[in-house]
Amino acid sequence: MRALLPAMIVNRVQDIDLDGLYCDGVRGLLIDLDNTLVAWDRSCIGHEVADWLEQAQARGFSVCFVSNGMPERVARFSAEMNIPAVGRAIKPRKTPFRRALKLLGLTVDECAVIGDQLFTDILGGNRMGMFTILINPLSDKELGSTRMVRRLERRVLKRLVRQGLLSEASLEHRLKGRNGR
Ligand SMILES: [Mg+2]
């Protein structure tokens, strides 16, 4: 169960305390794309998220997208934002994260993983020994298979709360309604 435990939970990427991460020695952000930075059925990254990505880089973070999405889609966002990317990542496998670390020239201890899914982003980041940040999915319009995963995620998160490993308050956005938005 601890392998599924995020180190931090926030509602949106914009809520991440970048100064705090930087002070803790984090220099690289390995970020999921679909439903973390862009709704899975959208073709553009919104202004607020684009601004946040620029702020993060201006603050001194190197950023890499690590996405299980289709390579063409991932490559398009990578070119649009001028941010390196690892596509068709098959998270929670370690290989894509290792490739991202290599692209950024950073170590496991210097990077945080940010994503909306427990069984890919958080499990993968934890397997690598990286700091993991779970965010609330941007869209609640999801494929049937993802909806099943979400139900399973909620069960895991509730169990982590029962075990005293997560606070219920940190999950208010995720556990109420479909995704709390
Ligand atoms: Mg995602």
Boltz pocket constraint, residues with backbone or C-beta under 6 A from the ligand:
constraints:
  - pocket:
      binder: B
      contacts: [[A, 32], [A, 33], [A, 34], [A, 35], [A, 36], [A, 115], [A, 116], [A, 117]]
      max_distance: 6.0
